[in-house]
Amino acid sequence: MTAREYHDRTAHSPASVRTSGHTLEWDIKPFPFKVYTDLAAIALPRELDPLGTDTLAALADPAPAVSSLGLSQLAAVLYYAAGVTKKRTYQGGGEILFRAAASTGALYQTEVYVAVGEVAGLEPGVYHFCPGDFALRRLRGGDVRAALAESAADDSIRRRSATIMLTAIYWRNTWKYQARAYRHLFWDSGTMLANVLAVGGALGLAPRVLTGFVHGPRGRARAGRRGARDARRGRRRAARHDRSRDLAVVLVRGRLSADPRDPGRVPAQHRGGRARLA
């Protein structure tokens, strides 16, 4: 199926909305948070200063680049991009935890990870961000920036203090929207990316968005064929952005890499479980 065919088949029309026989099965509604039950939570600072910068101004004229990235700055980016900002309780006890970035159906299928290289207050490693308890959990230790730079075909990531990675749990959205979930992922993640760009710009982090990602052996083979060209482009981009080395954002298709030799594998003990937050 081509992208155009997918778009046409999943487009809404008055007829498709009226004739759809899909019903919601509330007993199997996906849990809105991914929880790593066997990993210790690293609480993020909750005392965050309001950002007084106008959104468009932050995008058009970012603040001067800072010299380093600290835990409080990273917490601010995560909160304003994906944090819980409001709770609404409904008659009967149901509640929705709304987040900074809107999501179709308030289902929040986009997950956020952070590859930390040099962040004051955090050891290098790969972390999962949970908005439910506003905490990070470290999935693996060590500096993975070199492997991530290779996977994204962009050498500048090697010098970035941190890289935010977005992945998806499609079931959260397909539960309600079925085949449209794939297109919703890019709507929802795009909103989150816009927030990251605005907040990062206001904080002087000069964020960059990378949407290309080498996934699997075939992707690595294709990247190898164009590797020299991409490396040259990456070095030129890095030279242009050398003053702004603090934050990058990668939109990942597939699962998070837990092994630099295999971008698709996550150790079984580090896969998220369905559990209620404390």
C-alpha positions as CSV (number, residue, x, y, z in Angstrom):
1,M,0.0,0.0,0.0
2,T,1.3,3.4,-0.9
3,A,1.2,6.4,1.4
4,R,-1.5,8.0,-0.8
5,E,-3.6,4.8,-0.7
6,Y,-3.3,4.7,3.1
7,H,-4.3,8.4,3.3
8,D,-7.3,7.9,1.1
9,R,-8.5,4.7,2.8
10,T,-8.3,6.3,6.3
11,A,-9.8,9.7,5.4
12,H,-13.0,10.6,7.2
13,S,-16.2,11.4,5.3
14,P,-19.8,12.0,6.6
15,A,-20.6,8.6,5.3
16,S,-17.7,6.8,6.9
17,V,-18.5,8.4,10.3
18,R,-22.2,7.4,10.1
19,T,-21.7,3.9,8.9
20,S,-18.7,2.8,11.1
21,G,-19.7,-0.1,13.3
22,H,-16.7,0.2,15.6
23,T,-17.5,0.4,19.3
24,L,-15.2,1.0,22.2
25,E,-14.4,-1.9,24.6
26,W,-13.8,-0.1,27.9
27,D,-12.6,-3.2,29.6
28,I,-9.5,-3.2,27.5
29,K,-8.8,0.5,27.2
30,P,-5.0,0.9,27.2
31,F,-3.3,2.3,30.3
32,P,-2.2,5.9,29.5
33,F,1.3,5.5,31.0
34,K,4.1,3.1,30.3
35,V,5.5,2.0,33.6
36,Y,8.8,0.2,34.2
37,T,7.9,-1.6,37.4
38,D,11.3,-2.9,38.2
39,L,13.3,0.3,37.8
40,A,13.8,3.0,40.4
41,A,12.2,6.4,39.7
42,I,14.4,9.4,39.5
43,A,12.1,12.3,40.5
44,L,12.4,15.4,38.4
45,P,12.3,18.9,40.0
46,R,8.8,20.2,40.2
47,E,9.5,23.8,41.0
48,L,9.7,25.1,37.5
49,D,9.7,28.7,36.6
50,P,7.0,29.8,34.1
51,L,8.2,30.6,30.7
52,G,7.3,34.1,29.9
53,T,8.5,34.1,26.3
54,D,5.9,34.2,23.5
55,T,5.9,31.0,21.5
56,L,6.4,32.5,18.1
57,A,9.1,34.8,19.5
58,A,10.9,31.8,21.0
59,L,10.8,30.1,17.6
60,A,11.8,33.1,15.5
61,D,14.4,34.6,17.9
62,P,15.6,32.0,20.4
63,A,17.5,32.9,23.6
64,P,21.3,33.0,23.5
65,A,22.8,29.5,23.7
66,V,23.6,28.3,27.2
67,S,26.9,26.7,28.1
68,S,25.4,23.5,29.6
69,L,22.3,21.6,30.2
70,G,21.1,20.9,33.8
71,L,18.4,18.7,35.3
72,S,16.0,21.6,35.9
73,Q,16.2,22.7,32.3
74,L,15.6,19.2,31.1
75,A,12.7,18.8,33.5
76,A,11.2,22.0,32.0
77,V,11.5,20.8,28.5
78,L,9.8,17.4,29.4
79,Y,7.0,19.1,31.4
80,Y,6.1,21.7,28.7
81,A,6.4,19.0,26.0
82,A,4.7,16.0,27.6
83,G,3.9,16.7,31.3
84,V,0.6,16.4,33.0
85,T,-0.9,19.9,33.2
86,K,-4.5,19.4,34.2
87,K,-6.8,16.8,35.7
88,R,-10.5,16.5,35.0
89,T,-12.7,14.2,37.1
90,Y,-16.0,13.0,35.8
91,Q,-19.1,11.8,37.5
92,G,-18.6,8.2,38.5
93,G,-14.9,8.6,39.3
94,G,-13.4,8.6,35.9
95,E,-10.6,11.1,35.2
96,I,-8.4,12.3,32.4
97,L,-4.9,13.6,32.9
98,F,-4.4,16.2,30.2
99,R,-0.9,16.9,29.0
100,A,1.0,19.8,27.6
101,A,0.8,18.5,24.1
102,A,-2.7,17.7,22.8
103,S,-3.4,14.2,21.6
104,T,-6.2,12.7,19.6
105,G,-8.8,11.4,22.0
106,A,-6.5,12.2,24.9
107,L,-5.0,8.8,24.4
108,Y,-1.3,9.9,24.3
109,Q,0.3,7.2,22.3
110,T,3.7,9.0,22.0
111,E,6.3,7.9,24.5
112,V,9.4,10.0,25.4
113,Y,12.9,8.8,26.1
114,V,16.1,10.8,26.8
115,A,19.6,9.8,25.8
116,V,21.7,11.6,28.3
117,G,25.3,12.5,27.6
118,E,26.2,15.5,29.7
119,V,23.4,16.7,31.9
120,A,24.3,18.0,35.4
121,G,22.6,15.8,38.0
122,L,22.2,12.7,35.8
123,E,24.5,9.8,34.9
124,P,24.9,9.1,31.2
125,G,22.4,6.6,29.8
126,V,19.0,6.1,28.2
127,Y,16.0,7.1,30.3
128,H,12.3,6.8,30.0
129,F,10.1,9.8,31.0
130,C,6.9,9.0,32.7
131,P,4.5,12.0,32.9
132,G,2.3,10.2,35.5
133,D,4.8,10.6,38.4
134,F,7.1,13.1,36.6
135,A,10.1,10.9,36.8
136,L,12.8,9.4,34.8
137,R,13.9,5.7,34.9
138,R,17.2,4.6,33.5
139,L,17.0,1.7,31.1
140,R,20.7,1.4,30.5
141,G,23.8,3.2,31.6
142,G,26.7,4.6,29.6
143,D,27.0,7.2,26.9
144,V,25.1,6.1,23.8
145,R,25.5,9.2,21.8
146,A,27.9,7.7,19.3
147,A,25.5,4.8,18.5
148,L,22.6,7.2,18.3
149,A,24.6,9.5,15.9
150,E,25.3,6.5,13.7
151,S,21.7,5.4,13.7
152,A,20.4,8.9,12.9
153,A,23.2,9.5,10.3
154,D,24.1,12.8,12.1
155,D,27.4,13.3,13.8
156,S,26.3,16.4,15.7
157,I,24.4,14.1,18.1
158,R,27.8,13.0,19.5
159,R,28.3,16.5,20.9
160,R,24.7,17.1,22.1
161,S,24.2,17.1,25.9
162,A,20.9,15.1,25.5
163,T,18.7,13.8,22.8
164,I,14.9,13.3,23.3
165,M,13.5,10.3,21.4
166,L,9.8,9.9,20.6
167,T,8.3,6.4,20.0
168,A,4.8,5.1,19.9
169,I,2.5,2.6,21.5
170,Y,0.0,2.3,18.6
171,W,-2.5,0.3,20.6
172,R,-3.4,3.3,22.7
173,N,-4.8,5.0,19.6
174,T,-6.0,2.1,17.5
175,W,-8.2,1.1,20.5
176,K,-10.4,3.9,19.4
177,Y,-9.3,5.1,16.0
178,Q,-8.3,1.8,14.3
179,A,-6.2,2.3,11.1
180,R,-6.1,6.1,11.6
181,A,-3.7,5.7,14.5
182,Y,-0.6,5.8,12.3
183,R,-1.5,9.2,10.9
184,H,-2.5,10.4,14.4
185,L,0.9,9.5,15.7
186,F,2.4,12.2,13.4
187,W,-0.2,14.7,14.4
188,D,0.3,14.1,18.1
189,S,4.1,13.9,17.9
190,G,4.3,17.0,15.8
191,T,2.5,18.9,18.5
192,M,5.0,17.6,21.0
193,L,7.9,18.5,18.8
194,A,6.6,22.1,18.4
195,N,6.5,22.4,22.2
196,V,10.0,21.1,22.5
197,L,11.3,23.6,19.9
198,A,9.5,26.5,21.6
199,V,10.6,25.6,25.1
200,G,14.1,24.7,24.1
201,G,14.4,28.0,22.2
202,A,13.2,30.0,25.1
203,L,15.7,28.2,27.4
204,G,18.6,28.8,25.0
205,L,19.0,25.1,24.2
206,A,18.7,25.6,20.4
207,P,17.0,22.2,19.8
208,R,17.1,20.5,16.4
209,V,14.6,17.9,15.1
210,L,15.8,14.8,13.2
211,T,13.2,12.6,11.6
212,G,15.5,10.2,9.7
213,F,16.4,7.1,11.5
214,V,18.2,4.0,10.3
215,H,16.1,1.0,11.4
216,G,17.2,-2.6,11.0
217,P,19.9,-4.3,8.8
218,R,18.4,-3.0,5.5
219,G,18.3,0.5,6.8
220,R,21.9,0.2,7.9
221,A,22.9,-1.1,4.5
222,R,21.1,1.8,2.8
223,A,22.8,4.2,5.1
224,G,26.1,2.6,4.3
225,R,25.7,3.3,0.7
226,R,25.1,7.0,1.4
227,G,27.2,7.1,4.5
228,A,30.0,9.3,3.2
229,R,27.5,11.8,1.8
230,D,25.5,12.0,5.1
231,A,28.7,12.2,7.2
232,R,29.8,15.2,5.2
233,R,26.4,16.8,5.5
234,G,26.4,16.0,9.3
235,R,29.7,17.7,9.7
236,R,28.6,20.8,7.9
237,R,25.4,20.9,10.0
238,A,27.4,20.4,13.1
239,A,29.7,23.3,12.1
240,R,26.7,25.6,11.5
241,H,25.2,24.6,14.9
242,D,28.4,24.3,16.9
243,R,27.3,27.0,19.4
244,S,24.1,25.1,20.2
245,R,25.0,21.7,21.3
246,D,22.5,21.0,24.0
247,L,19.4,19.3,22.8
248,A,18.3,17.2,19.8
249,V,15.0,15.5,19.1
250,V,14.7,12.3,17.1
251,L,11.4,10.8,15.9
252,V,11.9,7.1,16.0
253,R,9.9,4.6,14.0
254,G,9.9,1.3,15.9
255,R,11.1,0.4,19.3
256,L,13.8,2.1,21.4
257,S,17.3,0.8,21.0
258,A,18.7,-0.8,24.1
259,D,21.7,-2.3,22.3
260,P,23.8,-0.1,19.8
261,R,24.2,-3.2,17.7
262,D,20.5,-3.8,17.3
263,P,18.3,-0.7,17.1
264,G,15.1,-2.8,17.4
265,R,15.8,-4.7,20.6
266,V,14.8,-3.9,24.2
267,P,15.9,-6.4,26.9
268,A,12.9,-8.2,28.4
269,Q,13.6,-6.9,31.9
270,H,13.3,-3.3,30.6
271,R,10.0,-3.6,28.8
272,G,7.2,-1.6,30.2
273,G,4.5,-3.2,32.2
274,R,0.9,-2.2,32.9
275,A,0.8,-1.0,36.5
276,R,-1.0,1.7,38.5
277,L,1.2,4.6,39.5
278,A,1.8,5.3,43.1
